[in-house]
Amino acid sequence: MAALANPDHVTLDKPLDDSFVETAPNGIRRSKSDLLLASPPPSGSTQTLIDVDVRVNGDTAVVTGTNLFKLNPAARPVDYSFTDVFVRKSEDWRVMPVQMVRRWENKCGLHATVNDFRAIGDTICSCLLVYWVDRIGRCVSGHQQ
């Protein structure tokens, strides 16, 4: 998290393959350099990864799960489902394509809109991705036996 809160581009750069591409919930695609230039998430925001599943097949791993993101401590969590594909290159696992989608649930009779997502901000999603890559990369490494 320190590399994310105070952008440490060396640490953030390592797990991302040069061919990395992120597809954000709003459909925008970003490259590795786009992600590395993104601003850090706002102070006080939190995230909790749940239902993380790692499937390894040779030198490829697919990681799926849900990130419960809170913009601030009083905010209601926003659920993002994600799929990350890792490829082992030499000794390291590198993330290549990543896709996130917002889980649209009708918990209170209200429907979220695209503008609800935009209020959270594209930059936050990109920064969260860097955190996921670090955490999930560690998980993938633990499943390489």
Disulfide bonds with the S-S distance in Angstrom:
none
